[in-house]
Amino acid sequence: VRIKSAGRFGHLHYIDMALCAEHSPDENGQEVLTIGRTLADTPLRSIDEICRVLAEAARGVDAAHRAGVLHRDLKPANILLLPVSRRALVTDFGLAAPQLAPLATDETSPTQTVTVAFTDGDGKLVGTPCFMPPEQAWGKQLRRASDVYGLGATLYALLCGQAPYQSKD
């Protein structure tokens, strides 16, 4: 999702993002604004559409990586699908972490290892276990490949109808 601005208002932080919606005609021909829905809430039409949507999401994740941010919680519920164009938008960077070193630049190779700083400091594991890469579950340093794992787990869920790992309790 395109970020318009971000900053701090007193001690609170904010992010102003684009509205994820499109205009479309209703059954009476009137233009209505329809909000995008997550992949978890939207049936995709074919395997081709699943692959196209995940490729778009991967480009969005790459853009975040090039801006120096790892998402850390990629899953169907964090990818929106616009209702008319059926474009995918990555959202919910609430668990995102800045990269430590090396810093990502426009010239950074997508296959280069990049580590992240953890600012949580409370020893709690954050993320969605069914979509979480093993290194995140084990509390180890994350890399770009960690987000790629989340995209792969999302692809698995869209193709198979369930997350790659299921809770036992």
C-alpha positions as CSV (number, residue, x, y, z in Angstrom):
1,V,0.0,0.0,0.0
2,R,1.4,3.4,-1.0
3,I,2.5,5.5,2.0
4,K,1.6,9.2,1.6
5,S,3.3,10.4,4.8
6,A,4.6,9.2,8.1
7,G,5.7,11.0,11.2
8,R,5.2,11.7,14.9
9,F,2.4,13.6,16.6
10,G,3.6,14.2,20.1
11,H,4.6,10.8,21.4
12,L,2.4,8.9,18.9
13,H,3.6,7.7,15.5
14,Y,1.4,7.7,12.4
15,I,1.3,6.4,8.8
16,D,-1.0,8.0,6.2
17,M,-1.6,5.4,3.5
18,A,-3.6,5.4,0.3
19,L,-7.2,4.2,0.5
20,C,-7.3,0.7,-0.9
21,A,-10.6,1.0,-2.9
22,E,-11.8,1.4,-6.4
23,H,-15.0,2.8,-8.1
24,S,-17.2,0.3,-9.9
25,P,-20.8,0.4,-11.2
26,D,-23.5,-1.3,-9.1
27,E,-26.4,-3.2,-10.5
28,N,-28.2,0.1,-11.2
29,G,-25.2,1.6,-13.0
30,Q,-24.4,4.0,-10.1
31,E,-20.7,4.4,-9.2
32,V,-19.9,3.0,-5.8
33,L,-16.6,2.9,-3.9
34,T,-15.6,-0.6,-3.0
35,I,-13.0,-1.3,-0.5
36,G,-10.3,-3.9,-1.2
37,R,-10.4,-7.2,0.8
38,T,-7.7,-9.5,2.0
39,L,-6.6,-12.6,0.2
40,A,-7.9,-14.5,3.3
41,D,-11.4,-13.1,2.5
42,T,-11.4,-13.1,-1.3
43,P,-11.6,-16.2,-3.5
44,L,-9.2,-16.1,-6.4
45,R,-10.5,-17.2,-9.8
46,S,-7.7,-19.5,-11.0
47,I,-4.2,-20.7,-10.4
48,D,-3.0,-18.1,-13.0
49,E,-4.6,-15.4,-10.9
50,I,-3.0,-16.8,-7.7
51,C,0.4,-16.7,-9.3
52,R,-0.1,-13.2,-10.7
53,V,-1.3,-11.8,-7.4
54,L,1.6,-13.4,-5.5
55,A,4.1,-12.0,-8.0
56,E,2.6,-8.5,-7.4
57,A,2.9,-9.0,-3.7
58,A,6.5,-10.1,-4.1
59,R,7.3,-6.9,-6.0
60,G,5.7,-4.9,-3.1
61,V,7.8,-6.8,-0.6
62,D,10.9,-6.2,-2.7
63,A,10.1,-2.4,-2.6
64,A,9.8,-2.6,1.2
65,H,13.2,-4.4,1.3
66,R,14.8,-1.8,-0.9
67,A,13.4,0.9,1.5
68,G,15.1,-0.9,4.3
69,V,12.1,-2.7,5.9
70,L,11.3,-6.3,6.5
71,H,7.6,-7.1,6.9
72,R,7.9,-10.1,9.3
73,D,4.2,-11.1,9.1
74,L,3.3,-12.0,5.5
75,K,0.1,-14.0,5.2
76,P,-3.1,-13.9,3.2
77,A,-4.7,-11.6,5.7
78,N,-2.0,-9.0,5.1
79,I,-2.3,-8.8,1.3
80,L,-5.2,-6.8,-0.1
81,L,-6.9,-7.4,-3.5
82,L,-8.5,-4.4,-5.1
83,P,-12.0,-5.2,-6.3
84,V,-11.9,-4.1,-9.9
85,S,-8.3,-4.2,-11.1
86,R,-7.6,-7.3,-8.9
87,R,-4.2,-5.7,-8.0
88,A,-2.4,-7.0,-4.9
89,L,-1.2,-4.6,-2.2
90,V,0.9,-5.6,0.8
91,T,-0.3,-4.1,4.0
92,D,-0.1,-4.3,7.8
93,F,3.5,-3.4,8.5
94,G,2.8,-3.4,12.2
95,L,5.5,-5.9,13.0
96,A,8.0,-4.6,10.5
97,A,11.6,-4.2,11.5
98,P,14.3,-2.0,10.1
99,Q,17.3,-3.6,8.5
100,L,20.6,-3.3,10.3
101,A,23.4,-4.0,7.9
102,P,24.1,-3.8,5.2
103,L,21.6,-1.1,4.4
104,A,19.4,-1.8,1.4
105,T,19.8,0.5,-1.5
106,D,18.4,0.6,-5.1
107,E,21.5,-1.4,-6.1
108,T,21.1,-4.1,-3.4
109,S,20.6,-7.5,-5.0
110,P,17.4,-9.3,-4.0
111,T,19.5,-12.4,-3.1
112,Q,21.8,-10.5,-0.7
113,T,21.6,-11.4,3.0
114,V,20.3,-8.5,5.1
115,T,19.8,-8.8,8.8
116,V,17.4,-6.8,11.0
117,A,17.4,-5.2,14.4
118,F,14.8,-6.3,16.9
119,T,13.5,-3.5,19.1
120,D,10.9,-5.6,20.9
121,G,13.3,-6.4,23.7
122,D,10.7,-8.2,25.8
123,G,11.6,-11.7,24.7
124,K,8.2,-12.3,23.1
125,L,7.8,-14.0,19.8
126,V,5.9,-11.9,17.3
127,G,4.3,-13.0,14.0
128,T,1.8,-15.5,12.8
129,P,3.1,-19.0,13.7
130,C,1.4,-20.8,10.7
131,F,3.2,-18.5,8.2
132,M,6.3,-17.8,10.2
133,P,9.8,-18.8,8.9
134,P,11.7,-21.2,11.2
135,E,14.4,-18.6,11.9
136,Q,11.8,-16.2,13.2
137,A,10.2,-18.9,15.4
138,W,13.7,-19.8,16.8
139,G,14.4,-16.1,17.6
140,K,17.3,-15.9,15.1
141,Q,18.2,-13.0,12.8
142,L,15.8,-12.4,9.9
143,R,16.8,-11.8,6.3
144,R,15.0,-11.0,3.1
145,A,14.6,-14.7,2.7
146,S,12.4,-14.7,5.8
147,D,9.8,-12.6,4.0
148,V,10.1,-14.8,0.9
149,Y,9.2,-17.7,3.2
150,G,6.1,-15.9,4.2
151,L,5.2,-15.3,0.6
152,G,5.7,-19.0,-0.1
153,A,3.6,-20.0,2.8
154,T,0.9,-17.6,1.5
155,L,1.1,-19.2,-1.9
156,Y,0.8,-22.7,-0.3
157,A,-2.3,-21.5,1.6
158,L,-4.0,-20.1,-1.5
159,L,-3.3,-23.3,-3.6
160,C,-4.1,-25.8,-0.8
161,G,-6.8,-24.0,1.1
162,Q,-5.0,-24.1,4.4
163,A,-1.8,-22.7,6.0
164,P,1.3,-24.9,5.7
165,Y,1.3,-25.6,9.4
166,Q,-1.7,-26.1,11.6
167,S,-2.0,-25.6,15.4
168,K,-2.2,-28.7,17.4
169,D,-4.2,-27.1,20.2
